[in-house]
């Protein structure tokens, strides 16, 4: 059967889109499929009689919150040419940076579809990164919970140990095309910093990494790796000395030398075109995972979940399933609790605001200043989220839930003991959610994006939780 969008039905029946939605909400059009807050309507549906007296007004969704999104063509139209996903995104930057960012955007549009660029990136991914990464069935973990089967997309097996290398190699290749001499970046957990340092070494570029003093102490193994790769790691001692302050410092440094420098933003955040570019480079995760899961099981997973800080690994895997009848869940860090400063759940606790050159949901105070945030996972310790996540949350296509520090720690040790896989603390949040969800399902399958491995976290975990996961007093 063929289906039409709300807009197509609106044009066909010569009524406005809001009226079509009212008819759907009141069950006046049979056979409608719902995808998030969007609808697919059978092409042979008949226009109902205009019995307006029966309209249930309280069920009408405010028009400004409605989006008629066709996910079969979604990536062609989102973001728009100004970098907006609905009302989120854009580029809120100093005037002197408008031209450099436009140069990056123009350069990306020029080469992203060229066979030379695509073939070179494919070669790098295959020969240098080790892609495709496999999908793995966690049989023992699944059996310890019940009948639901948990699978992992093993991004931890990427060269450098995390998904970050996917977009860093793409950004490094673009930097070479633009004639830049140096890569600059921020990092929290250090995975992005290691990936940028790796890309810089591969392409023969200088490299500066800004990292909060707190994270430098917490992620010492990754700091050493960056330095061995030739990067200059610059401690940030302002504010909370974590990821948000590292981004601030990296932006300030980039502003001083943008002619020679390429800023490798670490997630699907920042001013346009970075959310677009990072998403595009991470889409390989979702494309591979969908094909691999179908090959392994003959069907699609019931649920796909991934941790969300800025949101690059999650947008990467979700992109492969947006147009499928699969539940997508982003897992935010609930940290120690609900109080401000005890978590970093931007979608749950944030409000519309502007941070680091883009509009999204931001955890901020009454004066629109970002509040301190916290997560045991340094890579999730950020007071906002990528604009595409905010948009997909608004239209209902992706659900967002949370996991506490304690739940993530439990998942860290359980996956290690039952499957022989030590996850990054960031990824452990997604594993913890899958374990929780599996207990509520009678049967089915859950695919988790295991975005990174836990080598970087071992020293911290041993110091605070010992070898058995018991908190050290």
C-alpha positions in Angstrom: 0.0 0.0 0.0 1.2 3.5 -0.8 1.1 6.3 1.8 1.0 10.1 1.7 2.2 12.7 4.1 -0.1 15.2 5.9 0.9 17.9 3.5 0.2 15.7 0.4 -3.3 14.9 1.8 -3.8 18.5 2.6 -3.1 19.5 -1.0 -5.1 16.6 -2.4 -8.2 17.3 -0.3 -7.8 21.1 -0.4 -8.0 21.5 3.3 -5.3 22.9 5.7 -2.8 20.6 7.4 -4.1 21.3 10.8 -7.6 20.1 9.7 -6.0 16.8 8.5 -4.4 16.3 11.8 -7.7 17.0 13.6 -9.3 14.3 11.5 -6.6 11.9 12.4 -6.7 12.7 16.1 -10.4 12.0 16.1 -10.0 8.6 14.3 -11.8 9.9 11.2 -9.2 8.5 8.7 -8.7 4.7 8.9 -5.4 3.0 8.3 -3.2 5.9 9.4 0.4 5.0 10.6 2.0 7.2 13.3 5.8 7.8 13.2 6.6 10.0 16.2 4.3 13.0 15.9 4.1 12.6 12.1 1.6 10.5 10.2 1.5 8.4 7.0 -2.0 8.2 5.4 -3.1 5.6 2.9 -3.2 7.1 -0.6 -6.7 5.6 -1.2 -8.1 7.2 2.0 -11.4 9.0 1.4 -12.0 12.5 2.7 -14.4 12.3 5.7 -17.6 14.5 5.8 -16.9 17.8 7.5 -18.7 16.9 10.7 -16.9 19.6 12.7 -19.3 19.3 15.7 -17.6 16.1 16.7 -14.1 17.6 17.0 -12.4 17.0 20.3 -10.6 20.4 20.7 -8.5 19.3 23.7 -6.7 16.8 21.6 -5.4 19.3 19.0 -1.7 19.8 19.1 -0.6 23.4 18.9 0.3 24.2 15.3 3.7 25.6 16.1 4.8 22.3 17.5 3.8 20.3 14.5 6.2 19.0 11.9 5.3 17.0 8.9 8.6 15.1 8.5 9.1 12.6 5.7 11.9 10.5 7.0 12.6 8.9 3.6 14.0 12.2 2.5 14.9 13.7 5.9 18.6 14.1 5.4 18.1 16.2 2.2 16.2 18.9 4.1 17.5 18.8 7.7 19.2 21.0 8.6 18.1 23.8 6.2 20.6 26.1 4.5 20.9 28.2 7.6 21.6 25.2 9.8 18.3 24.9 11.5 16.5 21.7 12.6 13.1 23.3 13.1 13.8 26.1 15.6 17.1 24.7 16.8 20.6 25.1 15.4 21.9 28.1 13.5 25.1 29.9 13.8 25.3 32.5 16.6 29.0 33.6 16.2 31.0 36.8 16.3 30.9 38.6 12.9 34.6 37.9 12.3 33.8 34.1 12.4 30.9 34.3 9.9 33.2 34.2 6.9 35.5 31.3 8.2 32.5 29.2 9.0 31.0 29.9 5.6 34.3 28.8 4.1 34.1 25.5 6.0 30.5 25.0 4.9 31.2 25.8 1.2 34.3 23.6 1.3 32.3 20.7 2.8 29.5 21.0 0.3 32.0 21.1 -2.5 33.8 17.9 -1.6 31.3 15.8 0.4 29.7 14.4 -2.7 32.9 14.1 -4.8 34.0 10.5 -5.6 37.6 11.4 -4.7 36.7 12.5 -1.2 34.3 9.6 -0.7 36.7 7.0 -1.9 39.5 8.4 0.2 37.3 8.4 3.3 36.2 4.8 2.6 39.8 3.7 2.2 40.7 5.4 5.5 37.8 3.8 7.3 38.6 0.3 6.0 42.5 0.3 6.2 43.1 2.7 9.0 40.1 2.7 11.3 39.2 -1.0 10.9 35.6 -0.5 9.7 33.1 -2.0 9.5 32.8 -2.6 13.2 30.8 -5.7 14.1 27.4 -6.2 15.8 27.8 -8.6 18.7 25.1 -10.7 20.5 25.4 -10.4 24.3 24.1 -13.9 25.0 25.2 -14.3 28.6 24.1 -10.8 29.6 20.7 -11.4 27.9 20.2 -14.7 29.5 21.0 -13.2 32.9 18.0 -10.9 32.5 15.3 -12.8 30.7 14.1 -13.5 27.2 15.0 -10.2 25.5 18.2 -10.3 23.4 20.7 -7.5 23.8 23.1 -6.7 20.9 26.0 -4.2 20.7 27.3 -2.2 17.8 31.0 -2.4 18.6 32.3 1.1 18.0 34.7 0.4 20.8 36.7 -1.6 18.2 37.4 1.4 16.1 41.0 2.5 16.0 41.5 4.7 19.0 38.7 2.9 20.9 35.6 5.0 20.2 33.3 6.4 17.6 35.0 9.8 17.6 37.5 8.8 14.9 34.6 8.6 12.4 34.2 12.3 12.2 37.7 13.3 13.1 39.2 11.7 10.1 36.5 13.3 7.9 37.3 16.7 9.5 41.0 16.2 9.1 40.5 15.4 5.4 38.4 18.5 5.0 41.1 20.6 6.8 43.7 19.4 4.3 41.4 20.3 1.4 41.0 23.8 2.9 44.8 24.3 3.3 44.7 24.5 7.1 47.9 23.9 9.1 46.6 23.0 12.6 43.7 21.1 14.2 42.3 22.4 17.4 39.7 20.7 19.6 38.2 20.4 23.1 37.8 17.1 24.9 36.1 15.8 28.0 36.7 12.0 28.4 39.7 12.3 26.1 38.3 10.1 23.3 37.7 13.0 21.0 41.1 14.5 21.9 42.8 11.2 21.0 40.9 10.9 17.8 41.8 14.5 16.7 45.5 13.9 17.7 45.4 10.7 15.6 43.9 12.6 12.6 46.5 15.3 12.9 49.4 12.8 13.0 47.9 11.0 10.0 47.5 14.1 7.9 50.7 15.8 9.1 49.0 18.7 10.9 49.8 20.5 14.2 47.4 19.8 17.0 46.2 21.6 20.2 43.7 19.9 22.6 41.9 21.9 25.4 40.9 19.9 28.4 39.6 20.8 31.8 42.0 20.2 34.7 39.4 17.9 36.4 39.2 15.7 33.3 43.0 15.7 32.9 43.4 14.1 36.3 40.4 11.7 35.7 41.5 10.6 32.2 45.2 10.4 32.5 45.7 7.5 30.0 44.1 9.4 27.2 46.1 12.5 28.1 49.3 10.4 27.7 48.0 9.0 24.4 47.4 12.5 23.0 50.9 13.6 24.0 52.5 10.5 22.5 50.7 11.3 19.2 52.2 14.8 19.2 49.4 16.9 20.4 49.8 19.8 22.8 47.3 19.3 25.7 46.4 22.6 27.2 44.8 22.5 30.7 41.7 24.7 31.3 41.5 26.0 34.9 38.5 28.3 34.7 35.0 27.5 36.1 34.3 23.8 36.8 37.4 22.8 34.8 35.4 20.3 32.7 34.0 20.0 29.2 32.0 23.2 28.9 35.1 25.3 29.9 37.2 23.3 27.5 34.9 24.3 24.7 35.0 27.9 25.8 38.8 27.9 25.7 39.0 26.1 22.3 36.6 28.7 20.8 38.7 31.6 22.1 41.9 30.0 20.7 40.3 29.4 17.3 39.1 33.0 17.2 42.7 34.2 17.4 44.0 32.0 14.5 41.1 30.8 12.4 43.0 31.5 9.1 45.4 28.6 9.8 43.3 26.5 12.1 40.5 24.0 11.7 38.3 23.5 14.7 37.3 19.8 15.1 34.2 20.1 17.2 33.7 16.9 19.2 30.0 16.3 18.8 26.9 17.3 16.9 27.0 20.7 18.6 28.3 24.1 17.9 27.4 26.6 15.1 26.4 25.5 11.6 27.8 23.6 9.7 29.3 21.4 12.5 26.1 19.6 13.6 25.5 18.7 9.9 29.1 17.6 9.2 29.6 15.5 12.3 26.2 13.8 11.8 27.1 13.0 8.2 30.4 11.5 9.2 28.8 9.4 11.9 26.0 8.1 9.8 28.3 5.2 8.8 27.5 3.7 12.2 23.7 3.5 11.6 24.1 2.3 8.0 26.4 -0.6 9.0 24.3 -1.5 12.1 21.0 -1.8 10.2 22.5 -4.0 7.5 24.4 -6.1 10.0 21.4 -6.7 12.3 19.2 -7.7 9.4 21.8 -10.1 8.2 22.2 -11.6 11.7 18.6 -11.9 12.7 16.5 -11.4 9.5 14.6 -8.5 11.1 15.1 -5.1 12.6 15.7 -4.5 16.3 12.7 -3.5 18.4 14.7 -0.8 20.2 18.0 1.0 19.4 19.5 3.0 22.3 22.7 5.1 22.8 24.0 7.5 25.4 23.6 11.2 24.8 25.8 14.0 25.9 26.3 16.2 22.9 24.9 13.4 20.9 27.3 12.3 18.1 27.3 8.5 18.6 23.6 8.4 19.1 22.7 10.5 16.1 25.1 8.3 14.1 23.3 5.0 15.0 19.8 6.5 15.0 20.3 7.8 11.5 20.1 4.3 10.1 16.7 3.6 11.7 14.8 6.9 11.5 12.6 5.7 8.6 11.9 2.3 10.2 9.3 1.1 12.8 12.0 0.9 15.5 11.9 2.7 18.9 14.9 5.0 19.3 16.0 6.0 22.8 18.6 8.5 23.8 20.0 7.8 27.3 21.0 10.9 29.3 23.2 11.1 32.4 21.0 11.5 35.6 24.2 11.5 37.7 23.6 11.8 41.4 20.0 13.1 41.2 17.6 15.8 40.1 19.2 18.8 41.8 21.0 21.4 39.5 24.6 20.5 39.4 24.0 16.8 40.1 23.2 15.7 36.5 23.7 16.6 32.8 20.3 15.6 31.4 19.8 18.5 29.0 16.7 17.3 27.3 15.0 16.4 30.6 16.0 19.6 32.5 17.1 22.1 29.8 15.2 24.9 28.3 15.6 26.7 25.0 18.7 28.7 24.9 22.0 29.5 23.1 25.4 28.1 24.0 28.6 27.8 22.0 27.1 29.3 18.9 23.9 27.2 18.5 20.4 27.2 19.8 19.2 24.1 21.6 18.0 22.9 25.0 20.4 24.2 27.7 20.6 23.6 31.4 20.7 27.3 32.5 19.6 29.6 35.3 17.0 32.4 35.2 19.5 34.8 33.7 20.1 32.4 30.8 23.6 31.4 32.0 24.6 27.7 31.8 24.5 26.0 35.2 27.2 23.5 36.4 26.5 20.0 35.3 27.8 16.6 36.4 28.2 13.0 35.2 30.5 10.2 36.3 31.2 10.0 32.5 33.4 13.0 31.5 32.1 12.7 27.9 28.5 13.3 29.0 29.3 16.2 31.2 27.9 19.0 29.0 25.0 21.5 29.7 23.4 21.2 26.3 22.6 18.8 23.5 22.9 18.8 19.7 20.1 20.8 18.0 19.1 17.8 15.9 18.4 15.8 19.1 16.2 18.7 20.5 14.3 18.7 17.2 13.7 15.0 17.0 12.6 15.0 20.7 10.1 17.8 19.9 8.5 15.9 17.1 8.4 12.7 19.0 10.6 10.5 16.8 13.2 9.8 19.5 12.4 9.2 23.2 14.9 10.2 25.9 15.4 8.6 29.2 18.0 8.7 31.9 20.4 6.5 33.9 22.1 7.3 37.2 25.8 7.0 38.0 25.0 3.9 40.1 23.2 2.2 37.3 26.0 3.0 34.8 28.6 1.6 37.3 26.6 -1.6 37.7 26.4 -2.0 33.9 30.2 -1.3 33.6 31.0 -4.3 35.8 28.3 -6.6 34.6 29.2 -6.3 30.9 32.9 -6.7 31.8 32.2 -9.9 33.8 29.5 -11.5 31.7 30.8 -10.7 28.2 34.5 -9.8 28.6 33.9 -6.3 27.3 34.9 -3.3 29.4 32.8 -0.4 28.2 33.5 3.3 28.4 31.5 4.9 31.3 29.6 6.9 28.7 28.6 3.7 26.8 27.8 2.0 30.1 24.8 4.4 30.4 23.3 2.9 27.3 24.0 -0.7 28.4 22.4 0.1 31.8 19.2 1.4 30.0 19.1 -1.7 27.8 19.3 -3.9 31.0 16.5 -2.0 32.7 14.3 -2.0 29.6 14.9 -5.7 29.0 13.4 -6.5 32.4 10.1 -4.8 31.4 9.8 -6.5 27.9 8.3 -10.0 27.4 10.5 -10.7 24.4 12.3 -8.8 21.6 15.7 -7.3 20.8 17.6 -4.2 21.8 20.6 -2.8 19.9 23.0 -0.7 21.9 25.6 1.5 20.4 28.7 0.7 22.5 30.4 4.0 21.6 33.7 3.4 23.3 35.9 1.1 25.4 36.7 1.6 29.0 40.5 1.6 29.0 40.4 5.3 29.9 38.2 4.8 32.9 40.0 1.8 34.5 42.2 3.8 36.9 39.3 6.0 38.0 37.0 2.9 38.5 39.6 1.0 40.5 40.3 4.0 42.7 36.6 4.6 43.5 34.9 1.2 43.1 37.7 -1.4 43.3 37.8 -4.5 41.1 34.3 -5.7 42.1 32.3 -2.5 41.7 31.9 -1.8 45.5 32.3 1.9 46.2 35.5 2.7 48.1 34.9 4.7 51.2 
